[in-house]
Amino acid sequence: MKPPAWFIKAIEILDPLLSVRRSQVSAHWVIERKAVIPITELDTLRRRTARVWRWIHFPNEEQKKQLHANRVSWQALQDEVTSAELGKRVICRPRVLNQQVYNDLCQSDIRRYGGYARFCTDMEQAEERREADVERMTSNKRQAMNGEVYDMLNFMERRRSAELGHGHQDLAYLLHGRHSQPGDAPVIQLTDF
């Protein structure tokens, strides 16, 4: 039995280290993540599995009362051993693969990275960085424009100063760059006020 294609695609987008397989000992799916499993941990898992197997097949009076719980525990341990031998760690063992399982994986992933508060803090910091970049670029543009305008005004001032120094007395020419004509009077005169 193969897992649904949408689920495989969704968990690959969520975390490329995740994989899904069908359990060999139960009617569960096993969602696992690639990991480094030390040989000592693998040996411990094997010993625990063997111990629970003995409790199931050769139970004492106390273990007979917990037979079902021991079977469930043995199935989970067997899945963990199989995953550990493949170099993976079991994340969860759902019976069905549906949207709720995916949502739970997303929620546990958010918790693993520090919870919703850290997720929100990272989003806010990214937004602040973007705003700072926009402000920096705008500031650079303003500075370049101000420098260009200052250079233009400085050029005009030096040019007019040089013309005044050469004896030009026509104010319209000095202000507007052309000789005055009889109809070139300003629209608003100071005498109007």
Secondary structure, DSSP 8 states (H G I E B T S, - for coil): ----HHHHHHHHHH-TTEEEEE-SSSS-EEEEEE----HHHHHHHHHHHHHHHHHHHS--HHHHHTHHHHHHHHHHHHHHHHHHHTTEEEEE--SS--HHHHHHHHHHHHHHTTHHHHHHHHHHHHHHHHHHHHHHHHHHHHHHHHHHHHHHHHHHHHHHHHHHHTT---HHHHHHSS---TT---SS-GGG-
